[in-house]
Amino acid sequence: MDPQSCQLGERPTPPYFFIPDGPVTGDVDPWLSDGWIAHCEAEVREIGGQADRRVSILRRLARRLLLGHADIPTHLAPLLPIVREMLAEKERISIADVGGGFGDNYGILRTVLGAELVDRMEYTVVDNARSIALGRRLFPDCRFVEELPEGHFDIVVVVVGTLQYIPKWQDFLHALKGKGNIVYVARSPLRKSGEGFEVKQAVCPAKGSHALEKCGIANVWVVGREELQAIFADWIPIIDKFHTSYSSEFGRLPKEKRNVAYYVAVWAKRAG
Ligand SMILES: C[S@@+](CC[C@H](N)C(=O)[O-])C[C@H]1O[C@@H](n2cnc3c(N)ncnc32)[C@H](O)[C@@H]1O
């Protein structure tokens, strides 16, 4: 069943990204759906030391050697040394995690950094009402809000797995530059060359009681690498790397639009 004509609650055949061939119906906000929240609740069970038992000892050892810790995913690993370095210089640091869901990134960092360092982080997650209600229950020591608060997050701003869902992402990133000294963008599909483009995604959460069922359609903006770099031209690039090919996910799109991969990019504001 193709992801466009498939009804909510049914299981479409991947890949889930498509260019609509007519009006898209049955649209609901996937991030407020029961299916997505069930996925988040299933994710919770894998965070906080109850690591996935399916991950073999050898794989965990390899991850420990390569990434420095077995329980940190690739898209979050580059954040660890940045946070550690800042904590070595400052007594307290503040982090804003836009689109941070129920605090999964916070939960992972907390596990990896340990209580002593976590006590010195003021971590704010920005997301929708349903996700933050779940987050507040799970992580009472983290701040959850629906709108990015006034003020400056002097240390890090995190946008993990979210940039592609933000309309007018250019305006959003320009605004973020005024909110922090470091911007960290990860786990979003970036087009390696050529202009960015728009596509639809049937959101089918991987886990939980509604696993692989379509829970809504998201508008996705695939950002062009050069467009992204231009926004941060006056900042210092610290990390700029692709880490996972996304071509097969875009298998329903014309060939010239499959030059897409997940990436991690980090910029620091210039002093003065
Ligand atoms: C794939 S989830 C990623 C959640 C989390 N950051 C993670 O790493 O797992 C995408 C998140 O983006 C959020 N989101 C969607 N549209 C958004 C927008 N316009 N502004 C901020 N967040 C948005 C959703 O609510 C959802 O939590």
The ligand as a Gaussian input file, in Angstrom:
#p B3LYP/6-31G(d) Opt

LIG

0 1
 C       11.188000      12.863000      14.850000
 S       10.659000      13.752000      16.254000
 C       12.225000      14.061000      17.059000
 C       12.079000      14.132000      18.577000
 C       13.414000      14.260000      19.330000
 N       14.101000      15.512000      19.050000
 C       14.344000      13.120000      19.026000
 O       15.517000      13.356000      18.805000
 O       13.902000      11.972000      19.041000
 C       10.253000      15.304000      15.585000
 C        9.843000      16.313000      16.639000
 O        9.708000      17.579000      16.003000
 C        8.646000      18.259000      16.637000
 N        8.166000      19.284000      15.713000
 C        7.428000      19.120000      14.599000
 N        7.176000      20.310000      14.021000
 C        7.784000      21.250000      14.785000
 C        7.895000      22.675000      14.716000
 N        7.326000      23.356000      13.745000
 N        8.595000      23.299000      15.687000
 C        9.181000      22.610000      16.690000
 N        9.114000      21.261000      16.798000
 C        8.426000      20.587000      15.872000
 C        7.627000      17.163000      16.899000
 O        6.671000      17.510000      17.869000
 C        8.517000      16.003000      17.310000
 O        8.700000      15.926000      18.696000

